[in-house]
């Protein structure tokens, strides 16, 4: 077990290094210098490059980035907030916190909504409730998040005026509603589908027949015995779920103008602010990679049938 | 006792046990008719026919297939039924609501109702020009007569009216004056023979409505939606094909080779798999743009020409798919190959000395096809999804090109005043993705009933 966990941690670390490396070389492949404007002279650009060490060979720059990252130093912003430390931009100005707040609420909502819906669908298999839920979840998986987000905006903010159009820094509870809903739509529908399928699988198992033979009530069998075992596929989905919430964050933060990490990431790419791109990518990637790591380990703990030492395929 | 159990389970065998009672007639050769009736009718049904039958029985997938075909018609045939193109700008007609008319159009329609043969509204011409340049022109009237004239001065915002049966036959009126009710016809002298450098003018007899309205630049939204659907579809299909080719070749090599090669190849797949794709995709979009543009400008081959027509944004989406999204396909193909390799019939073929290439061709490929089709079909909507996501963030397709995602993105800023501009492409996009998903699910259930959920 310990060996397995260690192995996974090392693998996750290398994944992060790989992502940082890819990002580093990709952003250096973006044509032009971050200091290039209409007015700047070649001398000015060269001076600015020298100031931030951009005149050194790429491998040297890469090595500097990597070693600094291990020390928790992400460099300083070159453009968007010139001279400010990236760590301060990401964590000190509430950006990370904003994104995390919306993301966590969405995660919670997706689980709280998705699992019971899946159970209800499985419990009423073949009945009207099941059909209605199937149509709803199929729609929820097919509707792009930005379409749903703008629809919400249109209906509840523009027409009914119940909720604010701009969520900004999420000061009021009302400003949470739409971002969280649009972020949670896809995962909750996906989880509902997943739960329904795995629940139906579980219902056919022998131990369910035993429980039934003992004379337990159907409700108790479904929600106690079957649910526990059908949650395993849902746990494996939590990894991709984290990625999908990060991705959805880009869209949601753009649509509702929330000054979070996702919005900042996109403008940093468009502005070619190298250290900010690197920093944001690594932070977001770390979120996803760590989530995957936790899920992988949790998976093996939850389901003892999976041998811990066997190589996964 | 023993006999009783025997009878119980094999009751149809019983006549044979009474073989002592068989008469001479029972040994007569069967007639042709009897022979035919003995053979049970089992028409052999091919795999695809069988799958098609299963697919047809599935009502949801049939309906979504129908919807998908309608969308295909909408995207590829639709543009030839409407009078506007996706990139022509009608300056005067910007920001129209669905079916809304411009003042100029209303004036022209009133003139037509008064009995004009045809009109020309200068500021409803495509492009930024709202005037008729000075020069020689000719018009072919409805009765076949050529009416030529010379315009000594360029005229702005006028409505040119032809009434071939009346005099004056050709006149124009200032649009503003006409709308205010006090207008005077200005006659234009006409001749029968057009001057040498005369340009032909086409008169309008009716106006095609802007069914979905127009965008801020005066482009017809319906035409843009049709074009956008086409672009999104092309992106989805080409991206799925790219994934199919790269993924299946990689997966097949890995599965067939086995051993150390397989191990290394799968570690590579795992690495790419663990990279959060969207972060890299966003970067790639920006990185690829300029070098691609340079390459397009520099070279002139047939393929490069076709690609530059699609635009840098679209091609960089393809490259992204080629780089990152084949891993899922590779895993599936490898799994299939590994499973099939262990089947008895492959072992038998190998024992018979069948060469490896033939085993791949005769046994592995036909058995993989179903899985390949399923994965490719489900890849299309996800590619469309990704493209619209990128375009929405302003990184995919750029104007005047349109995709459903970029149309939505353009509409985001004006959502409060012009919600239909968001709704039209968004609804089409949703229907497209939904129908493709359902068709894909139907194909999966039809080709591989074991996978049915």
Interface residues (C-beta under 8 A of the other chain):
Chain A: X11 X15 X18 X19 X22 X23 X26 X27 X29 X30 X31 X32 X138 X139 X141 X142 X143 X144 X146 X147 X150 X151 X153 X154 X158 X165 X197 X243 X246 X247 X250 X251 X254 X255 X265 X266 X269 X270 X277 X281 X284 X285 X288 X289 X292
Chain B: X271 X274 X275 X276 X277 X278 X279 X280 X282 X283 X284 X286 X287 X290 X291 X381 X385 X388 X389 X392 X393 X394 X395 X405 X408 X412 X415 X416 X419 X422 X423 X426 X429 X430 X433 X434 X437 X438 X453
